[in-house]
């Protein structure tokens, strides 16, 4: 009898040991799988850890890669005005309500500046003071400008205000060069090297937030054969930009007067005519976001519209005229519930 009891105890102990072993193996496998997913989703973060610990970051939002289902085409195709691509997106339900060539490659023009601002704010404090310098020689003739000149000193926040409201290419190059030198810890980097470095940052960050069909080669969106995006990627970029207060608080402002750090007063007017209370295209409820115009891109516009506690993003690219981009945008917004 004693032998039988002892045998049963041995069997019971062996069973318990086996169960514990199985549980431990399951836990180890789960941890390994979680680690694999984290490594895959944090490539950009790992590459930039050093920079983030040495520069003060103002944007503390958690990046969420925007995913959309198949377009819910509840709006009939709009034939006039014509464009190269357009979309209407409902942020709350994450639904594309209108879709027209949203995955075709198009030139981004100054819509690029939303990414320029987002990247700079990710790694540099908005109150950091930048000095405008020799990089202004890189600004193309006939560029839209916000009026900064070599020798001016102003905060990154002021530069971004001029960048997004007046679509200042001058601000874009100062932001790019200064951010690149700070991020790389190389103050002796040439202007060309710094712009190239910053564009690398733009492309890495664009990929990180889910812009899989875009590539950028300038900080201001000037036409370049190696620079392109899609309407679907612009929706992703806009949704991210709206999560950054330093951007979302500016893009809906029509006019602003500032005195920059070096003491010079500047006045900026938003290039988005949907915000002009005295203009023909003024639309109550619009709170941004950005215009874009070049020879290759045509006339483009991203608008954010709030109605009945819902937020919508419209994107219109490649219209023939300035008026047509506003007409088409207003037509899209008229379908918002």
C-alpha positions, 0 to 999 in steps of 0.5 A, spaced: 500 500 500 505 504 501 509 503 495 502 504 491 501 511 494 508 513 493 508 511 486 501 515 485 505 521 488 511 520 483 506 520 477 502 526 480 509 530 481 511 528 474 504 531 471 505 537 475 512 538 473 510 537 465 504 542 466 509 547 469 513 546 463 508 547 458 506 554 461 513 556 461 514 554 454 507 558 452 510 564 456 516 564 452 513 563 446 508 569 447 514 574 449 518 572 443 512 573 438 511 580 442 518 582 441 518 580 434 512 585 433 515 591 437 522 590 433 518 591 426 514 596 429 520 601 432 525 601 426 524 608 426 525 609 433 531 605 434 534 609 429 533 615 432 534 614 440 540 618 440 537 624 437 531 624 441 535 623 448 539 629 446 534 634 443 528 636 447 521 633 443 515 638 444 510 633 440 509 627 445 503 624 441 503 617 439 504 615 432 498 611 429 499 609 422 492 610 419 489 604 416 483 605 411 478 600 409 476 599 402 473 606 400 465 607 401 463 611 395 457 614 397 458 620 393 457 620 385 463 621 381 464 629 380 466 630 373 467 638 374 472 641 375 477 636 373 483 634 377 488 628 378 486 625 384 481 627 390 478 624 396 473 625 402 475 622 409 471 621 415 476 621 421 472 618 426 469 612 422 476 612 418 472 611 412 474 614 405 467 617 402 469 619 396 475 616 392 478 618 385 485 616 383 487 616 390 493 611 389 496 615 383 503 618 383 502 626 383 507 631 385 506 634 392 508 641 391 507 645 398 503 640 401 510 637 403 511 642 408 506 638 413 511 633 413 517 638 414 514 641 420 512 634 423 519 632 422 522 638 425 517 638 431 519 631 432 526 632 434 527 640 436 523 644 441 518 649 438 521 654 442 528 653 440 531 659 436 534 658 429 538 663 425 537 664 418 543 663 414 546 661 407 541 656 406 537 661 403 541 661 397 538 654 396 531 657 395 528 657 388 526 664 384 519 665 384 518 661 391 512 663 395 516 666 401 514 668 409 519 674 409 525 671 413 532 673 411 539 671 413 541 674 420 534 673 422 533 669 429 526 666 430 523 660 434 522 654 430 514 655 432 515 662 428 518 658 422 513 653 422 508 659 422 511 662 416 512 655 413 504 653 413 501 660 413 505 663 408 507 657 405 514 660 406 520 656 402 525 660 405 522 658 412 523 651 409 530 651 408 532 654 414 528 649 418 531 643 414 538 645 415 538 647 422 534 641 424 539 636 420 545 639 424 542 638 430 539 631 429 546 629 426 550 633 432 554 636 426 554 643 426 559 643 420 555 640 415 554 644 409 547 647 406 547 641 401 549 636 406 544 638 411 538 638 406 540 631 403 540 629 411 533 632 412 530 629 406 532 622 409 529 624 415 523 626 412 522 619 408 524 615 414 518 618 418 513 618 412 515 611 412 514 610 419 507 613 419 505 609 413 506 613 407 508 607 403 507 610 396 511 617 397 518 619 396 521 626 398 527 630 395 526 637 397 523 640 404 519 645 400 516 641 395 519 644 389 518 640 383 523 634 382 523 627 378 524 624 385 519 627 389 512 624 389 506 622 393 499 620 393 492 622 395 492 616 400 498 618 403 496 625 404 490 623 408 495 619 412 500 625 413 494 630 414 491 626 420 498 625 423 499 633 422 493 634 426 495 630 432 501 635 433 498 641 437 504 646 434 501 644 427 494 644 428 493 650 432 496 654 426 493 651 420 486 654 421 489 661 422 488 666 417 492 672 419 498 673 424 502 678 426 509 676 430 515 679 433 521 674 431 527 673 436 531 678 433 526 683 434 523 684 427 516 684 426 512 680 421 505 679 418 503 673 415 496 671 411 494 664 410 494 662 403 488 658 404 482 662 401 477 657 405 479 661 411 478 668 408 472 671 412 472 676 406 473 672 400 468 668 395 471 661 398 470 662 405 467 656 409 465 656 416 467 650 419 474 649 415 480 649 420 486 648 415 490 645 412 495 647 406 495 649 399 500 647 394 501 649 387 507 648 382 507 647 374 508 639 375 503 639 381 498 643 378 493 647 384 492 642 390 489 643 397 488 639 403 482 642 407 480 640 414 472 641 416 468 640 422 461 639 422 456 636 427 462 634 432 465 630 426 472 631 422 473 630 415 479 631 411 478 633 403 484 632 398 484 635 391 490 635 387 492 637 380 486 642 378 488 646 372 486 653 376 486 656 383 479 657 383 477 650 381 481 647 387 476 651 391 470 649 387 472 642 388 473 642 395 467 646 397 463 641 392 466 635 396 465 638 403 457 639 401 457 632 402 459 632 409 453 630 414 
